[in-house]
Amino acid sequence: MTELNLGTHRTFIPEQELMFLADEPVVYHCHHFNLFLDQTIDDGLGAAEGTLLRTEAAAEFSYRLLKNLCERTNADTPPERLQLARELFRQLGHGTLEINADADGGQVIGTHLHYGFAWQEKYGKKVKRHYPADAFAAGFSSAAVEIAFGLPQGSLTAKEEQCFALKDKNCVFSLKRRVPPVLDGAPVDAQSTLAVVGPPENGIGEDVIQPIAQGLKEFTAGVAGDERGLVQAFGVFVTMQLTGYYNRVSYDAVRRIEAKAPHSVGVLEELLRESGHVCVFNTFGGILLSPEWEGLVGPLTDDPLDILKWSIAIGRALGMGRWVIAEFEADRRFVVRTSSSYESAYYRTRYGLADRPVEYLFQGAALAMAQLAHRVKFTEKPALTPEYYQSLFKGGVPWQAEQTRSIVCGDTFSEIVVTRK
């Protein structure tokens, strides 16, 4: 077996700014987004159903990734495949796993797991959690053992019995054998993604945006989990995460709510947009305020157009798509377009055309970029704490966003128009 190095298996569709790991779509996201999205799913479906959906989504897309990586690294035996899974999990920034299982099941012990550890760091002193937080690790663990012992996908269930977010010492998962369910989801990979992207466009400030995006890609190429299995940078905990996980939990949740409580769909969709807003505000803002950014790009300004150019570059480098600034009028109007996104690629591949725009991350991100550009005084180096976030928005959001074009609805690009209220 060859040693695992994520950089050698990470590729981009460069003209579309989408990222893949061993042909599986991935993106960098921080703990603010990860925790908010998981909570949104659980609030919408209930803790039990939400946890099960998140576990199944993690298992589905982890299985695909592990299968591809085992083939690429010549990991042929169960010990080699389990070692690869442990190392992959750590390098992705999800923590560390001790896997004591075989084809009949067993136990997995996790330490410093991204979701549970970050939840405890962010909320542990303020909120008492009542159920485990690490559905992604549960699904990944079951997939790892299935791949190791040549089992069909879905042959094992995983349940978190102990959780650090519940103040247990470690996270403990039990794996049990079952009859695998019938799985019929179409694969979402580089080939299927290329089938639904539009022609790439250039926008305002390309001479600034593209070199910064490329520099950030080169910077992140060597980023991997530390001895804890965590990536702690830019003031946040970062993961390279499978976009299939995000997309399946989001779109499955919406479709389930549409079926059983259609009057509540709008609330769920608004929370999914807010997860994108939380992500961009905290992650992009944290990157801009970091010493790494100053070393790469230089000192910050409070010019709104500068902040937007830099934010677009960050979005591209993290694998969110070819975002461009189509129009800009300071303090009045901002139009962002993209010929590609990990949301639209998944939706079109799995479901076909939609009857309304459903690129929730992109919608929330556009609004957040306008907020960063016009409301945060970056030269004053504010701390982007939850209290600061609440102080900015307790009186309401002075901007509004409308999606006017959408790839999922059949357009060749997606467009968000953000205007002053």
ZIPE-V259444 format. One line per field, one symbol per residue. ss: DSSP state (@ for helix, = for strand, . for the rest). phi: phi as a letter, one per 30 degrees, with the letter a starting at -180 (. if undefined). psi: psi as a letter, one per 30 degrees, with the letter a starting at -180 (. if undefined). Layout:
BEGIN
ss = ???
phi = ???
psi = ???
END
This chain:
BEGIN
ss = .....@@@@====....====..=======@@@@@@@@@@@@@@@.@@@@@@@@@@@@@@@@@@@@@@@@@@@....@@@@@@@@@@@@@@....=======..=======..@@@@@@@@@@...........@@@@@@@@@@@@@@.......=======.@@@....=======...........=@@@@@...........@@@@@@@@@@@@@@@..........===..=======@@@@@@@@@@@@@@@@@@.@@@@@@@@@@@@@@@@@@@@@@@@@@@..@@@@@@.......@@@@@@@@@@@@@@@.=..=======...======...@@@@@@@@@@........@@@@@@@@@@@@@@@@..@@@.....@@@@@@@@.....=======.@@@....=======.
phi = .dddbeedcdbbdedchccbbhicdbacbcdddedddeddddddcjeddddddddddddeddedddedddddchdcceddddddddddedddjcjbbcccabdcjkbbccbhdeddddddddcedcbcdcadccdddddddddddedeciddeidbcbbdcbbddciddbcbbccbdbddddcbdddcbddddddbdcddccbdiedcddddedddddddecdaedddicccahibccbdbddededddddddddddedcaedcdeddddddddddddededddddddddddddddckddbcdededdedddddedddjckddbddbabeibabccbacaadddddddddbidccadbdddddddddddddedcccddddhddddeddedddcdcjcdcbbbdcbaddcjddacbcccbdd
psi = klkkjeeffklljeffhkkkjhgkkllkllfeeeeeeeeeeeeefleeeeeeeeeeeeeefeeeeeeeeeefghjfleeeeeeeeeeeeeefgfakkjjilaffabkkkkkhkeeeeeeeeefeffkkkfllfheeeeeeeeeeeeeeghllkgfklkkjekkefgglelkkkkkkklkklkkgkkkjaeeeeffgllkkllakgefeeeeeeeeeeeefegklkaffgkjjlgglkkkjlkfeeeeeeeeeeeeeeeefifffeeeeeeeeeeeeeeeeeeeeeeeeflfeeeeeealllgjeeeeeeeeeeeeeefgflikljelkjkgekkkklkfklfeeeeeeeefbklflkgieeeeeeeeeeeeeeffkieffhlkileeeeeeegfglkglkkkjfkkefgflflkkkjklk.
END
